């Protein structure tokens, strides 16, 4: 682990400490968990964090996006 210093307002600190206490974790773990969704998956491009986030309801959506990007295959 690498230690770092984070500046919070007194209100942010109190609220974060309370949130961590309610979850039964340390403030450091709360901050790590809060940061992870903002970072791209390790070893993968940043856009991969959005993969699978949108559901169209169309079972052919992946094929249709390929057709749109690469052109329809006949």
N, C-alpha and C positions, 0 to 999 in steps of 0.2 A: 504494500500500500504506500501511496505517496500522501503526505500530509499537506494540506493547503489551508489558507485562511479565507474565510468568507465573511463579509460584513453584512449584518442584518440590522434592521431597525429594532428597537426594543419590542414593538408589537409583533413584528415578524418572528422574532426569536421566541417570544412567549407562545405564540400560536403554533409554531413548528414544534416546540418542545411538547406542547399538549397533544398535538397530533401523533407524535412519536410515542408518547406515553400511552395513548389510547390503543395504539397498534402493538405495544409491547416491544418496541425496538428503540435503538439509540437515535439521537438526532443525526448522527453521521449516516446511519443506514437509511433514515428517511430521506436525506438529501441525495444519497446515491440512487435510491429507487426513483426519486423524482427526476433525476438527471438522465437515467437510462433511456426512457422513451424518446428523448431529444437527439440521441446519438445514433448514427447508422450502425447496423449490425457489424460486428468485427469481421474484417476481411471481405466485406461486401460493399458495393457502391451505395451511396446515400439513398438513392431512390428505392432501394429494396425495402426500406422500412415501411413503405406504402403498399407493398405487394399484398394483395388479398384484402385490403381495407374496404373496397367498394363492392357491393353486391348489386348486380343489375337485374337479377331474376331471369336473365336470358341464358339458357344453358349453352348457347353458341357464342357467347360474348367474346371468349378468347379467340375463336376462329374469326369472328367479325373484325376484331381489332387488328389481327394479322392481315386480313384482307384490306383493311383501310390503310395500313402502313406499307405493306409490301405489294398490294394489288391482288385482286381476286384471282384465284387459280381456276382455270376452266377444266 
